[in-house]
């Protein structure tokens, strides 16, 4: 599975961006998928995850109510809609997926995912 993350950019605080994670291979539609981010000098941090069908989602507390993860399995793509962006959201955002069969979307650890995209930079100016 190959993942291609896109949609990052420079935005002012309070603005919005939508990230996309496009995958190769039809099996991706059966894989749980997550978004992580890494700010300069910091460890990679979980942001959000979604189960294979899109019926279950999970978020880190700091983005609840502002970010929404969704997926379109017909397009083999997972999205991260980011609203009310804050300077502390500045980071490189990565999508990740796994063929492992998880029953929920509550999988916030990098080692729970097997395939990673290359990352897309989000910069939020104050």
C-alpha positions in Angstrom: 0.0 0.0 0.0 1.3 3.5 -0.9 -0.1 6.6 0.7 0.1 10.1 -0.7 -0.8 12.9 1.7 -1.6 16.4 0.3 -3.4 19.6 1.1 -1.0 21.2 3.5 -0.1 24.9 3.3 0.1 28.2 5.1 -3.0 29.5 6.8 -3.8 32.2 9.3 -5.1 31.3 12.7 -8.8 30.6 12.6 -8.6 29.3 9.1 -9.3 25.9 7.6 -7.5 23.3 5.5 -8.5 19.9 4.3 -5.9 17.2 4.1 -6.2 14.2 1.8 -4.6 10.8 2.0 -4.9 8.9 -1.3 -4.0 5.2 -1.3 -3.1 2.7 -3.9 -4.8 -0.7 -3.8 -8.4 -1.5 -3.4 -7.7 -3.3 0.0 -7.3 0.2 1.5 -11.0 0.4 1.8 -10.9 -2.3 4.4 -8.0 -0.7 6.4 -8.3 1.5 9.5 -6.4 4.7 9.0 -5.0 7.5 11.1 -3.5 10.9 11.0 -0.5 11.9 13.0 1.6 15.1 13.2 5.1 16.0 14.2 6.1 19.5 15.1 9.8 20.6 15.0 11.7 19.2 18.0 8.7 17.1 19.1 7.6 13.5 19.0 5.1 12.3 16.5 1.6 12.8 17.9 -1.7 11.1 17.2 -4.4 13.3 15.8 -7.3 11.2 14.6 -8.3 7.8 13.4 -11.1 6.1 11.5 -12.2 2.5 11.1 -12.5 0.9 7.7 -16.2 1.8 7.1 -16.1 5.3 8.5 -18.6 4.4 11.2 -16.1 5.0 14.1 -13.7 7.9 14.7 -11.4 8.8 17.5 -9.6 12.1 18.2 -6.9 13.5 20.4 -8.6 15.9 22.9 -6.8 19.0 21.5 -8.5 18.7 18.1 -12.0 17.6 19.2 -14.7 19.8 17.8 -12.2 21.4 15.3 -11.0 18.5 13.1 -13.1 15.9 11.3 -11.7 12.7 9.9 -13.7 11.0 7.1 -13.2 8.6 4.2 -14.5 7.9 0.7 -13.7 4.3 0.0 -14.9 4.6 -3.6 -12.0 7.1 -4.1 -9.6 5.2 -1.8 -9.1 8.5 0.2 -9.2 9.5 3.8 -9.6 13.2 4.7 -8.8 15.4 7.6 -10.9 18.6 7.7 -9.2 21.1 10.0 -11.1 24.2 11.1 -10.4 26.9 13.6 -6.7 26.2 13.2 -4.3 27.4 15.9 -0.5 28.1 15.7 0.1 25.0 17.8 -1.4 22.9 15.0 1.7 23.7 12.9 3.4 20.4 12.0 4.0 17.9 9.3 0.9 15.7 9.1 1.2 12.1 8.2 -1.4 9.5 7.3 -1.0 5.9 8.2 -2.8 2.7 7.7 -2.7 -1.0 8.5 -4.2 -4.3 7.3 -4.7 -5.4 10.9 -8.3 -6.0 11.9 -9.2 -3.5 14.5 -12.7 -3.5 15.9 -12.7 0.2 16.8 -10.9 3.4 15.7 -9.2 3.8 19.1 -5.7 3.2 18.0 -3.5 6.2 18.7 0.0 4.7 18.7 2.4 4.8 15.7 3.3 1.1 16.1 -0.3 0.1 15.4 0.1 1.2 11.8 2.2 -0.4 9.1 2.2 2.0 6.1 2.9 5.7 6.2 2.6 8.5 3.7 5.4 11.1 3.2 3.8 13.9 5.2 2.4 17.3 4.3 3.3 20.5 6.0 0.7 22.6 7.8 1.8 26.1 9.0 -0.6 28.2 11.0 0.4 31.8 11.4 -0.7 34.0 14.4 
